Amino acid sequence: MDKEYICVSQMLKASFEKNKGLLFFKNTTYAEYFSLIEDNYKQWEKFNISENDIVVVMDKGSKNNLLDILTALYHGCRICMIHNKLFKEGTLEKLSILGDVRYVNQGSVIAVLGRYADIETRIIASTSGTTGVPNLVQHNDANIIENIAAIEEYLYLIQGDTIYLQRNPIYLSVLVGEVLLGIERGCCFFVPENASNPKQLIVDIRENKIALIVSVMSYFDTLLPMLRKNVQALQSLKYLQFVGEGGRAGLIDDLASILPHTDVIIGYGLTEVGPRVSYMSCRQMTPEQYLVGRLLRNVEARVLDDNGVVLDCGQKGTVEIKSPSVMLGYVGRDKVKEWFRTSDYGWLDEEGRLYIQGRLDDIVIRNGVKVPLISIEQAMMKSDMLTGVMAFTTKHHTSGVIRVEVAVTIESNSDNFCDELMKWCRVNLDECLWPQKIYILDEFVFKNNGKLDKAAIKARALGEI
């Protein structure tokens, strides 16, 4: 950053003034977008919103969310971003512990919480709920500004670079890592009409000279054949960053060879840590299986066993994080302690680089060995028989034994394909990596943010939809 900011509001005010003549969107300058922010804030006057209030924003589309979130933060309000469907029932009741709830319906703003006491909290963001019950995470200005500055050390964006907003800024990782960083740098933003349309993505990159895309690995894994055929259309790409989901081990190498002018980056993090912890750049280090890279500045990590004992380098266990960007705590619960315990299983090497093998919730015990589902997926992709694979667990209907099954996509089918693939697994893989059943799907289902819709894929495989 050009300077040290005290709060997000100060950073936004300075950035909009500094970049007022630049494009914010394709046909809108920073000065013109600032006018939209001011007009939007005037619409809020009837709700008597003050700086200490919390503006609650529900997911109603990227541009609506972006305007409302920036309006609140620019004017010093606190913001609560709710993106998960599980929060549609009972969320405001949960938030009422923070103050009186005033219901509104203005853009994507659904409520305002008044009489808010904790002046530290600036942003409340919901976790995804993909591996458990969603929680509401609290961050202050210092948390957010620290993480923006840390991300800026490996994303060297310049004025005029165009950022592709594939995901809604209601996600904290998007707001901090793409939107707020991009605004501070004077970048232009592009919001696609259909964020999950692969063919349109190529056109959008070419026509809008996209410099940065932040996505998930599974989405780009399916795009490899199309990317190889359209390399010339992708020359503007400076950075392709993956966050929020694991993927095939060789994908980074594949993309680095297809896009020699692009830095392919893995960004590991969680909503609770503001949201980034580490990065792995293909131009700075050799990609290795499960490597999520170097820790960001001022971030520490350690690994604990099941008894809470800190493990030595190379030993696997539960990852804990210590950082100035770690959350204040979950809404309605005690503040976080010095170390935040993640739900990830991994280890550190002697150089302090972090490896994540999978979520603790996605680990099964097979033959007495802890096996992350992602390990099964990555191992099976080595067969060159598949275009995609997703492992999941089922419970046997009579014995209750947990089974590991996989859904796969392929280029061409044959009558005995599943038998051939199972035979390959038994010859080439350790027994703990063998699937117990294989389902062939025509295609995988993706969410609008580019992530695999794992629940829908599993339901399709099992014939439930």
TINUVEX-597518 format. One record per residue (C-alpha): x, y, z; chain; residue number from 0; residue in one letter. Coordinates in steps of 0.25 Angstrom, whole numbers, padded with zeros to 4 digits. Each point is the difference from the previous one (the first is absolute). Layout:
<sites>
xx_yy_zz_cadena_num_residuo
X_Y_Z_A_NUM_a
...
</sites>
This chain:
<sites>
xx_yy_zz_cadena_num_residuo
0000_0000_0000_A_0_m
0004_0014_-0002_A_1_d
-0002_0004_0014_A_2_k
-0005_-0006_0014_A_3_e
-0015_0002_0001_A_4_y
-0007_0001_0013_A_5_i
-0013_-0006_-0005_A_6_c
-0007_-0006_-0012_A_7_v
-0008_0013_-0002_A_8_s
0012_0008_0000_A_9_q
0007_-0009_-0011_A_10_m
-0013_0001_-0009_A_11_l
-0001_0015_0001_A_12_k
0015_0001_-0004_A_13_a
-0001_-0010_-0011_A_14_s
-0012_0006_-0006_A_15_f
0006_0014_0000_A_16_e
0013_-0005_-0006_A_17_k
-0006_-0009_-0011_A_18_n
-0012_0009_-0003_A_19_k
0004_0001_-0015_A_20_g
0002_-0015_-0002_A_21_l
-0010_-0010_-0004_A_22_l
-0007_-0007_0011_A_23_f
-0009_-0008_-0009_A_24_f
0001_-0001_-0015_A_25_k
-0008_0013_-0002_A_26_n
0000_0006_0014_A_27_t
0012_0008_0006_A_28_t
0003_0000_0015_A_29_y
-0006_0014_0000_A_30_a
-0013_-0005_-0006_A_31_e
0000_-0012_0009_A_32_y
0002_0009_0012_A_33_f
-0013_0007_-0004_A_34_s
-0007_-0013_0000_A_35_l
0005_-0002_0014_A_36_i
-0005_0013_0005_A_37_e
-0014_-0001_-0007_A_38_d
-0001_-0014_0007_A_39_n
0003_0006_0013_A_40_y
-0010_0011_-0001_A_41_k
-0010_-0012_-0003_A_42_q
0003_-0005_0014_A_43_w
-0003_0013_0007_A_44_e
-0014_-0005_0003_A_45_k
0006_-0011_0008_A_46_f
0008_0009_0009_A_47_n
0013_-0007_-0002_A_48_i
0011_0004_0009_A_49_s
0015_-0003_0000_A_50_e
-0002_-0010_0012_A_51_n
-0011_-0008_-0007_A_52_d
0002_-0013_-0007_A_53_i
-0005_-0001_-0014_A_54_v
-0005_-0014_-0003_A_55_v
0002_-0004_-0015_A_56_v
-0006_-0012_-0007_A_57_m
0005_-0006_-0013_A_58_d
-0008_0006_-0011_A_59_k
0010_0001_-0011_A_60_g
0015_0005_-0001_A_61_s
-0003_0014_-0004_A_62_k
-0011_0002_0010_A_63_n
0009_-0005_0011_A_64_n
0012_0007_-0004_A_65_l
-0007_0014_0000_A_66_l
-0007_-0003_0013_A_67_d
0013_-0005_0007_A_68_i
0008_0011_-0005_A_69_l
-0010_0011_0004_A_70_t
0000_-0006_0014_A_71_a
0015_-0001_0002_A_72_l
0003_0014_-0007_A_73_y
-0010_0007_0010_A_74_h
0006_-0007_0012_A_75_g
-0011_-0010_0002_A_76_c
0002_-0014_0004_A_77_r
-0004_-0011_-0009_A_78_i
-0005_-0014_0001_A_79_c
0000_-0008_-0012_A_80_m
-0009_-0013_-0001_A_81_i
0002_-0009_-0012_A_82_h
-0004_-0013_0004_A_83_n
-0014_-0005_-0002_A_84_k
0000_-0007_0014_A_85_l
0000_0014_0006_A_86_f
-0013_0004_-0007_A_87_k
-0008_-0006_0013_A_88_e
0005_0005_0013_A_89_g
0011_0009_-0003_A_90_t
-0005_0013_0004_A_91_l
-0005_-0006_0013_A_92_e
0014_-0005_0003_A_93_k
0006_0014_-0004_A_94_l
-0010_0007_0010_A_95_s
0009_-0002_0011_A_96_i
0008_0011_-0006_A_97_l
-0011_0010_0000_A_98_g
-0015_0003_-0004_A_99_d
-0003_-0005_-0014_A_100_v
-0007_0010_-0009_A_101_r
-0005_-0007_-0013_A_102_y
0002_0007_-0013_A_103_v
-0001_-0004_-0015_A_104_n
0010_0009_-0008_A_105_q
0008_-0006_-0010_A_106_g
0007_-0012_0006_A_107_s
-0001_0006_0014_A_108_v
-0010_-0008_0008_A_109_i
0002_0005_0014_A_110_a
0007_0010_0009_A_111_v
0005_-0003_0014_A_112_l
0000_0012_0009_A_113_g
0005_0002_0015_A_114_r
0013_-0007_-0004_A_115_y
0010_0000_0012_A_116_a
0013_-0006_-0005_A_117_d
0007_0011_-0008_A_118_i
0011_-0009_-0004_A_119_e
-0007_-0008_-0010_A_120_t
-0001_0005_-0015_A_121_r
-0004_-0012_-0008_A_122_i
-0008_-0012_0004_A_123_i
0000_-0011_-0011_A_124_a
-0006_-0014_0000_A_125_s
0008_-0013_-0003_A_126_t
-0005_-0008_-0011_A_127_s
-0006_-0012_0008_A_128_g
0006_-0010_-0009_A_129_t
0006_-0008_0011_A_130_t
-0009_0003_0011_A_131_g
-0010_0010_0006_A_132_v
0003_0014_-0005_A_133_p
0006_0010_0010_A_134_n
0001_0015_0000_A_135_l
0014_0005_0000_A_136_v
0004_0014_0006_A_137_q
0012_0009_-0005_A_138_h
0004_0014_0003_A_139_n
0007_0010_-0009_A_140_d
0014_-0004_0004_A_141_a
-0003_-0015_-0004_A_142_n
-0005_0004_-0014_A_143_i
0011_0010_-0003_A_144_i
0011_-0009_0004_A_145_e
-0005_-0011_-0009_A_146_n
-0001_0009_-0012_A_147_i
0014_0005_0002_A_148_a
0005_-0015_0002_A_149_a
-0007_-0004_-0013_A_150_i
0006_0012_-0007_A_151_e
0014_-0006_0002_A_152_e
-0003_-0011_-0011_A_153_y
-0011_0006_-0008_A_154_l
0007_0012_-0007_A_155_y
-0012_0007_-0006_A_156_l
0001_0014_-0007_A_157_i
-0010_0011_-0004_A_158_q
-0009_-0004_-0011_A_159_g
0002_-0016_0002_A_160_d
-0014_-0006_-0002_A_161_t
-0004_-0010_0011_A_162_i
-0011_-0011_-0004_A_163_y
-0010_-0001_0011_A_164_l
-0004_-0014_-0002_A_165_q
-0005_-0001_0014_A_166_r
-0009_0009_0008_A_167_n
0007_0010_0009_A_168_p
-0009_-0005_0012_A_169_i
0011_-0010_0002_A_170_y
0011_0006_0009_A_171_l
0011_-0006_-0008_A_172_s
-0006_0007_-0013_A_173_v
-0002_0013_0008_A_174_l
0014_0001_0006_A_175_v
0008_-0007_-0011_A_176_g
-0006_0005_-0012_A_177_e
-0009_0012_0002_A_178_v
0007_0008_0011_A_179_l
0014_-0003_-0005_A_180_l
-0004_0003_-0014_A_181_g
-0007_0014_0004_A_182_i
0013_0004_0008_A_183_e
0008_-0003_-0013_A_184_r
-0010_0007_-0009_A_185_g
-0004_-0012_-0008_A_186_c
-0012_-0002_-0009_A_187_c
-0011_-0011_0003_A_188_f
-0007_-0009_-0009_A_189_f
-0013_-0008_0004_A_190_v
-0004_-0011_-0009_A_191_p
-0015_-0003_-0003_A_192_e
0003_-0014_0002_A_193_n
0012_-0003_0009_A_194_a
0000_-0015_-0003_A_195_s
-0001_0000_-0015_A_196_n
0014_-0005_-0005_A_197_p
-0002_0004_-0014_A_198_k
-0004_0014_0003_A_199_q
0012_0001_0010_A_200_l
0010_-0001_-0012_A_201_i
-0008_0011_-0007_A_202_v
0000_0009_0012_A_203_d
0015_-0001_0003_A_204_i
0003_0004_-0014_A_205_r
-0010_0011_-0002_A_206_e
0003_0006_0014_A_207_n
0015_-0002_0001_A_208_k
-0002_-0007_0013_A_209_i
0012_0000_0009_A_210_a
-0004_-0008_0012_A_211_l
-0010_-0011_0002_A_212_i
-0002_-0007_0014_A_213_v
-0007_-0013_-0001_A_214_s
0000_-0014_0005_A_215_v
0009_-0011_-0006_A_216_m
-0011_-0010_-0004_A_217_s
-0006_0011_-0009_A_218_y
0012_0002_-0008_A_219_f
0004_-0015_0000_A_220_d
-0012_-0002_-0009_A_221_t
0004_0012_-0009_A_222_l
0014_-0006_-0004_A_223_l
-0004_-0004_-0014_A_224_p
-0007_0013_-0003_A_225_m
0012_0008_0006_A_226_l
0010_-0007_-0009_A_227_r
-0008_0003_-0012_A_228_k
-0001_0015_0004_A_229_n
0013_0004_0005_A_230_v
0001_0013_-0009_A_231_q
-0013_0005_0007_A_232_a
0006_-0001_0014_A_233_l
0012_0008_-0002_A_234_q
-0005_0011_0009_A_235_s
0000_-0009_0012_A_236_l
0011_0003_0010_A_237_k
-0006_-0008_0012_A_238_y
-0008_-0012_0001_A_239_l
-0003_-0003_0015_A_240_q
-0007_-0012_0006_A_241_f
-0006_0001_0014_A_242_v
-0010_-0008_0008_A_243_g
0001_-0014_-0006_A_244_e
0010_-0010_-0003_A_245_g
0003_-0006_-0013_A_246_g
0008_-0009_-0009_A_247_r
0015_0000_0004_A_248_a
0005_0002_-0015_A_249_g
-0010_0011_-0003_A_250_l
0010_0012_0004_A_251_i
0011_-0006_-0009_A_252_d
-0010_-0002_-0012_A_253_d
-0005_0015_0001_A_254_l
0014_0005_0002_A_255_a
0004_-0007_-0013_A_256_s
-0012_0005_-0008_A_257_i
0001_0014_0006_A_258_l
0015_0003_0001_A_259_p
-0003_0015_0002_A_260_h
-0010_-0003_0012_A_261_t
0004_-0002_0014_A_262_d
-0009_-0011_0005_A_263_v
-0002_0001_0015_A_264_i
-0006_-0008_0012_A_265_i
-0006_0009_0011_A_266_g
-0003_-0008_0012_A_267_y
-0009_0006_0011_A_268_g
-0013_0001_0008_A_269_l
-0010_0010_0003_A_270_t
0004_0000_0014_A_271_e
0015_0004_-0003_A_272_v
-0004_0012_-0008_A_273_g
0000_-0007_-0010_A_274_p
0014_-0004_-0005_A_275_r
0011_-0008_0007_A_276_v
0010_-0004_-0011_A_277_s
0003_-0001_-0015_A_278_y
0007_-0008_-0010_A_279_m
0005_0006_-0013_A_280_s
0004_-0009_-0012_A_281_c
0010_0011_-0003_A_282_r
0007_0000_0013_A_283_q
0000_-0015_0005_A_284_m
-0002_-0014_-0006_A_285_t
-0015_-0005_0002_A_286_p
0000_-0012_0009_A_287_e
-0012_-0008_0004_A_288_q
-0008_0006_0011_A_289_y
0009_0012_0001_A_290_l
-0008_0013_0003_A_291_v
0013_0008_0001_A_292_g
0007_0011_0008_A_293_r
-0006_0006_0012_A_294_l
-0004_0015_-0002_A_295_l
0007_0010_0008_A_296_r
-0003_0000_0015_A_297_n
-0007_-0014_-0001_A_298_v
0005_-0012_0008_A_299_e
-0005_-0014_-0001_A_300_a
0002_-0013_0008_A_301_r
-0006_-0014_0000_A_302_v
-0006_-0007_0011_A_303_l
-0003_-0015_0002_A_304_d
-0013_-0005_0006_A_305_d
0004_0002_0014_A_306_n
0004_0015_-0003_A_307_g
0015_-0003_0000_A_308_v
0008_0009_-0010_A_309_v
0006_-0009_-0010_A_310_l
0014_0001_-0007_A_311_d
0002_0004_-0015_A_312_c
-0005_-0010_-0009_A_313_g
-0010_-0007_0010_A_314_q
-0015_0001_-0004_A_315_k
-0011_0006_0009_A_316_g
-0010_0011_0002_A_317_t
0005_0014_-0005_A_318_v
0000_0012_0009_A_319_e
0002_0014_-0004_A_320_i
0005_0013_0007_A_321_k
-0001_0013_-0007_A_322_s
-0004_0015_0002_A_323_p
-0011_-0003_-0010_A_324_s
-0007_-0011_0008_A_325_v
-0014_0003_0003_A_326_m
-0005_0006_0013_A_327_l
-0009_-0012_0002_A_328_g
-0013_-0006_-0004_A_329_y
-0013_0008_0002_A_330_v
-0006_-0004_0013_A_331_g
0012_-0007_0005_A_332_r
0013_0003_0008_A_333_d
0012_0007_-0007_A_334_k
0010_-0008_-0007_A_335_v
0012_-0005_0007_A_336_k
0014_0003_-0004_A_337_e
0000_-0012_-0010_A_338_w
-0011_-0003_-0009_A_339_f
-0003_-0015_-0002_A_340_r
-0004_-0002_-0014_A_341_t
-0007_-0013_-0005_A_342_s
0011_-0003_-0010_A_343_d
0010_-0012_0000_A_344_y
0014_0003_-0004_A_345_g
0014_0002_0004_A_346_w
0012_0010_-0001_A_347_l
0014_-0003_-0007_A_348_d
0013_0004_0005_A_349_e
-0001_0013_-0008_A_350_e
-0013_0004_0007_A_351_g
-0008_-0003_-0012_A_352_r
-0014_-0004_0002_A_353_l
-0007_-0013_-0005_A_354_y
-0015_-0003_0001_A_355_i
-0004_-0014_-0003_A_356_q
-0015_0003_0002_A_357_g
-0012_0004_0009_A_358_r
-0001_-0009_0013_A_359_l
-0014_-0002_-0004_A_360_d
0004_-0006_-0013_A_361_d
0009_-0010_0006_A_362_i
-0003_-0015_0001_A_363_v
0007_-0011_0008_A_364_i
0003_-0011_-0010_A_365_r
0008_-0012_0005_A_366_n
0004_0008_0012_A_367_g
0006_0012_-0008_A_368_v
-0006_0014_-0001_A_369_k
-0003_0002_-0015_A_370_v
-0005_0014_-0005_A_371_p
-0010_-0001_-0011_A_372_l
0008_0009_-0009_A_373_i
0011_-0010_0001_A_374_s
-0009_-0010_-0007_A_375_i
-0004_0010_-0010_A_376_e
0014_0004_-0004_A_377_q
0005_-0014_0000_A_378_a
-0011_-0004_-0010_A_379_m
0003_0011_-0009_A_380_m
0013_-0005_-0003_A_381_k
-0006_-0011_-0008_A_382_s
-0002_0009_-0012_A_383_d
-0014_-0007_-0002_A_384_m
-0008_0011_0007_A_385_l
-0003_0015_-0003_A_386_t
-0006_0002_0015_A_387_g
-0001_-0008_0013_A_388_v
-0007_0003_0013_A_389_m
0000_-0009_0012_A_390_a
-0010_-0001_0010_A_391_f
-0005_-0009_0012_A_392_t
-0012_-0008_0001_A_393_t
-0005_-0009_0012_A_394_k
-0004_-0014_-0003_A_395_h
-0015_-0002_0001_A_396_h
0001_-0012_0010_A_397_t
0014_0000_0006_A_398_s
0002_0015_0002_A_399_g
0014_-0001_-0005_A_400_v
0005_0012_-0007_A_401_i
0004_-0002_-0015_A_402_r
0008_0008_-0009_A_403_v
-0006_0002_-0014_A_404_e
0003_0009_-0012_A_405_v
-0007_0007_-0011_A_406_a
0008_0002_-0012_A_407_v
-0001_0007_-0014_A_408_t
0007_-0006_-0012_A_409_i
0002_0003_-0015_A_410_e
-0005_-0013_-0006_A_411_s
-0008_-0011_0007_A_412_n
0001_-0015_-0002_A_413_s
-0009_-0011_0005_A_414_d
0011_-0005_0010_A_415_n
0006_0014_0004_A_416_f
-0002_-0001_0015_A_417_c
0006_-0014_0000_A_418_d
0012_0005_-0007_A_419_e
0002_0012_0009_A_420_l
-0002_-0008_0012_A_421_m
0011_-0010_-0005_A_422_k
0009_0012_-0003_A_423_w
-0002_0004_0015_A_424_c
0003_-0013_0005_A_425_r
0013_-0001_-0008_A_426_v
0005_0014_0002_A_427_n
-0005_0005_0013_A_428_l
0001_-0003_0015_A_429_d
-0011_-0008_0005_A_430_e
-0005_0011_0009_A_431_c
-0002_0009_-0013_A_432_l
-0009_-0010_-0007_A_433_w
-0015_0004_-0002_A_434_p
-0010_-0009_0004_A_435_q
-0010_0004_-0011_A_436_k
0001_0009_-0013_A_437_i
-0011_0008_-0006_A_438_y
0002_0006_-0014_A_439_i
-0007_0014_-0002_A_440_l
-0001_0008_-0013_A_441_d
0005_0012_0007_A_442_e
0002_0006_0013_A_443_f
-0009_0011_0006_A_444_v
0007_0013_0004_A_445_f
-0005_0011_0009_A_446_k
0000_0015_-0005_A_447_n
0013_0002_0008_A_448_n
0007_-0011_-0009_A_449_g
0001_-0010_0012_A_450_k
-0005_-0014_-0003_A_451_l
-0014_-0002_0006_A_452_d
0004_-0012_0008_A_453_k
-0014_-0003_0005_A_454_a
-0007_0000_-0013_A_455_a
0011_-0008_-0006_A_456_i
-0001_-0011_0011_A_457_k
-0015_0001_-0002_A_458_a
0001_-0002_-0015_A_459_r
0009_-0012_0002_A_460_a
-0009_-0007_0010_A_461_l
-0012_0003_-0009_A_462_g
-0007_0009_0010_A_463_e
-0002_0011_-0010_A_464_i
</sites>
